[in-house]
Amino acid sequence: MKTTFFTILLIFSAFLMVGCESDTADVLILDVLPLPPQGVHSVTGDEQVFVYWNGSHEVDVSGYIVYRADALAGPYSQIGIETQVVDASLPLDLYRYIDNDVFNGETYFYAIASFDASGRESLDLSYEDVFDTPRPEGIVTLYDRFFDSLTAGLILDTTLWITAYDDIDADIFIDSDAQAFYINVAHDGVDLQDMGYTSSFDEIGYAPTDGWSNNGWAELIVGHTYVVWDDDLFFAKLRVESFGANSVNFRWAFQLDADNPELVLPKHEAEKPIHINYNAKRSTTNVQ
């Protein structure tokens, strides 16, 4: 069970004497601690984790303490405090804490405690098993291999690299015909799936477990999100944002933790600019 490091006194009693010769009544007074909040969950970000929970309706709850650990069993250490004030920008009774002290590709475990006006915490931490692995995200443009073969491919290798469509390390590339653009796996061992139309990028929170394409390619459609699983067991997702005359603009997320399917983006994050670095040795472009 997840618990804090505090030793908590649950019950104290008082004894009331009524008269010198009257019967004695023992009155047990319970000083009940607040219960931990419910509905704790997280949203994955780029070097950020967004932790949400439902506020308590108990009258004596004054706020919440956010805990984090490196393992589900703990130990959990305090990383933040939120007072019992509803954020007008969020739905009623929904609270949020943003953990910026995290690294992409590492997994963190979260739990929340309630505290009352006297500063006493709930006996237990929240009961949900909440963990998150932040990962990078951004915008990238790939060109039709028939227009520019050197910028048609993408490598998933601790980050995303733009490369030639026929690079032996490429995982996917794009091309076209007279009707449409297409996304293709670059070699055996790479899996691809069209997840269909998504109204927002964070609709696809996790990579699928099955349903991968048998033919290794899919037509590119604006608003569709495509999940890639490379032969090094890294997952990525790309959503088509727009088309150029000879190019496709994708929004992407790439999980740095091998075989971890968590891909969801935070709804509150604006798109970050991409920074292009040129690597002469590999003749590729690093997308950070």
ZAMARGU-4260 file (C-alpha; in steps of 0.2 Angstrom, whole numbers, plus 5000, padded with zeros to 4 digits):
<rodrens>
0) 5000/5000/5000 | 5007/5017/4996 | 5009/5028/5012 | 5019/5043/5016 | 5033/5044/5028
5) 5023/5052/5042 | 5017/5043/5058 | 4999/5048/5060 | 4988/5048/5076 | 4971/5042/5071
10) 4960/5042/5087 | 4961/5051/5104 | 4948/5050/5118 | 4941/5061/5132 | 4933/5055/5148
15) 4919/5066/5155 | 4914/5065/5173 | 4897/5070/5177 | 4895/5074/5196 | 4905/5067/5210
20) 4893/5052/5214 | 4885/5050/5197 | 4889/5037/5184 | 4904/5039/5173 | 4902/5040/5154
25) 4916/5037/5143 | 4915/5047/5127 | 4926/5042/5112 | 4929/5057/5101 | 4935/5052/5083
30) 4946/5065/5075 | 4944/5058/5057 | 4958/5061/5044 | 4953/5066/5027 | 4952/5053/5013
35) 4964/5053/4998 | 4957/5061/4982 | 4950/5050/4968 | 4952/5050/4949 | 4971/5052/4949
40) 4978/5051/4931 | 4992/5058/4921 | 4995/5065/4904 | 5012/5063/4895 | 5021/5078/4889
45) 5038/5083/4882 | 5049/5084/4898 | 5033/5086/4907 | 5020/5076/4916 | 5003/5083/4919
50) 4995/5075/4935 | 4976/5077/4937 | 4964/5072/4951 | 4946/5075/4957 | 4944/5087/4972
55) 4937/5081/4988 | 4920/5087/4994 | 4925/5084/5012 | 4923/5101/5022 | 4939/5099/5031
60) 4950/5096/5016 | 4962/5112/5013 | 4973/5105/5000 | 4983/5091/4992 | 5001/5085/4992
65) 5009/5078/4976 | 5021/5063/4978 | 5032/5055/4966 | 5042/5039/4966 | 5054/5029/4955
70) 5044/5013/4958 | 5025/5009/4961 | 5029/5002/4979 | 5039/5018/4983 | 5046/5026/4993
75) 5036/5042/4988 | 5043/5059/4991 | 5034/5076/4991 | 5036/5086/4975 | 5022/5099/4976
80) 5007/5106/4986 | 4990/5112/4978 | 4977/5121/4989 | 4959/5118/4988 | 4954/5131/4975
85) 4946/5126/4959 | 4955/5132/4944 | 4942/5141/4934 | 4951/5136/4918 | 4947/5117/4922
90) 4931/5108/4924 | 4923/5109/4941 | 4933/5100/4955 | 4947/5095/4943 | 4965/5099/4950
95) 4981/5099/4940 | 5000/5098/4945 | 5013/5100/4931 | 5029/5090/4935 | 5043/5099/4925
100) 5057/5090/4934 | 5057/5075/4923 | 5067/5067/4909 | 5061/5060/4893 | 5062/5041/4892
105) 5061/5039/4911 | 5046/5032/4920 | 5039/5041/4936 | 5025/5035/4948 | 5013/5048/4956
110) 5001/5048/4971 | 4991/5062/4980 | 4987/5064/4998 | 4974/5076/5005 | 4977/5087/5021
115) 4966/5096/5032 | 4966/5114/5040 | 4978/5107/5054 | 4990/5101/5041 | 4987/5082/5044
120) 4987/5071/5029 | 4976/5057/5024 | 4982/5040/5031 | 4985/5033/5013 | 4990/5040/4997
125) 4978/5039/4982 | 4974/5022/4977 | 4976/5023/4958 | 4992/5016/4950 | 4998/5031/4940
130) 5014/5031/4931 | 5020/5041/4916 | 5035/5041/4904 | 5038/5058/4895 | 5044/5059/4877
135) 5048/5072/4864 | 5036/5079/4851 | 5036/5092/4838 | 5033/5096/4819 | 5042/5088/4804
140) 5041/5090/4786 | 5045/5076/4774 | 5047/5077/4755 | 5040/5065/4742 | 5055/5054/4737
145) 5052/5058/4719 | 5054/5076/4722 | 5069/5075/4735 | 5074/5058/4739 | 5086/5064/4753
150) 5073/5071/4764 | 5059/5058/4762 | 5064/5046/4775 | 5064/5046/4794 | 5074/5036/4807
155) 5068/5032/4825 | 5085/5031/4835 | 5084/5040/4852 | 5077/5055/4842 | 5070/5057/4825
160) 5081/5059/4810 | 5076/5065/4793 | 5086/5055/4780 | 5086/5048/4762 | 5071/5036/4758
165) 5084/5022/4754 | 5095/5025/4769 | 5098/5007/4777 | 5093/5015/4794 | 5077/5023/4788
170) 5061/5016/4796 | 5048/5025/4785 | 5048/5036/4770 | 5034/5045/4759 | 5031/5045/4741
175) 5016/5049/4730 | 5007/5045/4714 | 4995/5056/4704 | 4981/5053/4717 | 4989/5054/4734
180) 5004/5054/4746 | 5009/5038/4755 | 5018/5033/4770 | 5029/5017/4768 | 5039/5006/4779
185) 5057/5006/4774 | 5062/4989/4778 | 5056/4972/4786 | 5054/4973/4804 | 5045/4990/4804
190) 5026/4990/4808 | 5014/5003/4802 | 4995/5007/4806 | 4983/5020/4800 | 4973/5024/4816
195) 4961/5034/4806 | 4954/5052/4808 | 4958/5060/4825 | 4951/5077/4830 | 4966/5080/4841
200) 4983/5072/4842 | 4981/5066/4860 | 4966/5054/4855 | 4980/5041/4852 | 4987/5039/4869
205) 4994/5022/4866 | 5001/5012/4852 | 4990/4997/4847 | 4994/4979/4851 | 4988/4972/4834
210) 4980/4977/4817 | 4997/4982/4809 | 4997/4984/4790 | 5001/4969/4780 | 5006/4978/4764
215) 5018/4990/4773 | 5010/5006/4767 | 4995/5018/4769 | 4988/5033/4760 | 4991/5049/4769
220) 4976/5059/4774 | 4975/5076/4783 | 4969/5073/4801 | 4974/5054/4801 | 4987/5048/4814
225) 4999/5034/4810 | 5008/5024/4822 | 5025/5016/4818 | 5034/5002/4828 | 5052/5000/4822
230) 5063/4985/4823 | 5072/4992/4839 | 5054/4992/4848 | 5052/5011/4848 | 5035/5018/4845
235) 5031/5034/4836 | 5015/5042/4830 | 5013/5055/4816 | 4997/5065/4812 | 4996/5073/4795
240) 4993/5092/4798 | 4994/5098/4780 | 5001/5095/4763 | 5013/5105/4753 | 5015/5104/4734
245) 5028/5090/4736 | 5029/5088/4755 | 5019/5082/4770 | 5019/5091/4787 | 5017/5079/4802
250) 5015/5082/4820 | 5025/5068/4829 | 5028/5060/4846 | 5042/5047/4849 | 5044/5036/4864
255) 5062/5035/4870 | 5058/5021/4882 | 5059/5005/4871 | 5044/4994/4870 | 5034/5007/4879
260) 5018/5011/4870 | 5013/5027/4879 | 5012/5041/4866 | 4999/5053/4872 | 5002/5072/4870
265) 4996/5085/4883 | 4981/5095/4877 | 4988/5111/4884 | 5005/5111/4875 | 5008/5123/4860
270) 5017/5116/4845 | 5036/5118/4848 | 5047/5124/4834 | 5060/5111/4827 | 5078/5114/4827
275) 5088/5106/4813 | 5106/5100/4815 | 5116/5093/4800 | 5126/5077/4803 | 5139/5075/4789
280) 5144/5057/4795 | 5126/5050/4793 | 5120/5063/4780 | 5104/5065/4790 | 5094/5079/4799
285) 5091/5077/4817 | 5074/5083/4823 | 5074/5089/4841
</rodrens>
